[in-house]
């Protein structure tokens, strides 16, 4: 699930940069898209870790 959301985030952010923000630089779009995808991956990992720790504390 985590990888799928990361893979979906990349092209969505790329399109947002290209059409909504009108960024023409390919390198800028690449860096912004990759940063967003990595951020989504890390945030989901943190959330899953917190759920796991909370579940362990209840047991």
C-alpha positions in Angstrom: 0.0 0.0 0.0 2.8 2.4 1.0 4.6 1.9 -2.3 1.4 2.3 -4.4 0.6 5.6 -2.9 4.2 6.7 -3.4 4.0 5.7 -7.1 0.8 7.6 -7.5 2.0 10.7 -5.8 5.0 11.2 -8.2 3.0 11.7 -11.4 0.3 13.7 -9.7 2.8 16.2 -8.2 4.6 16.3 -11.6 1.3 17.3 -13.3 0.5 19.8 -10.6 3.9 21.4 -11.1 3.5 21.4 -14.9 0.0 22.7 -15.3 -1.1 24.4 -12.1 2.2 26.0 -11.0 3.5 26.4 -14.6 7.0 25.2 -13.7 8.9 24.7 -17.0 12.2 23.3 -15.6 12.3 19.5 -15.8 14.9 19.3 -13.0 12.7 21.4 -10.7 9.6 19.2 -11.4 11.7 16.1 -10.9 13.1 17.3 -7.5 9.7 18.5 -6.3 7.9 15.3 -7.4 10.5 13.0 -5.9 10.5 15.0 -2.6 6.8 14.7 -2.4 6.8 11.0 -3.1 9.5 10.3 -0.5 7.6 12.5 2.0 4.5 10.4 1.5 6.5 7.2 1.9 8.0 8.4 5.2 4.8 9.8 6.6 2.9 6.5 6.0 5.8 4.6 7.5 5.7 6.8 10.6 1.9 6.4 10.9 2.2 2.6 10.6 4.9 2.5 13.2 2.9 4.6 15.6 -0.1 2.3 15.1 2.1 -0.7 15.8 3.5 0.8 19.0 0.1 1.8 20.2 -1.2 -1.8 19.5 1.8 -3.3 21.4 1.2 -1.0 24.4 -2.5 -2.1 24.6 -1.5 -5.8 24.8 
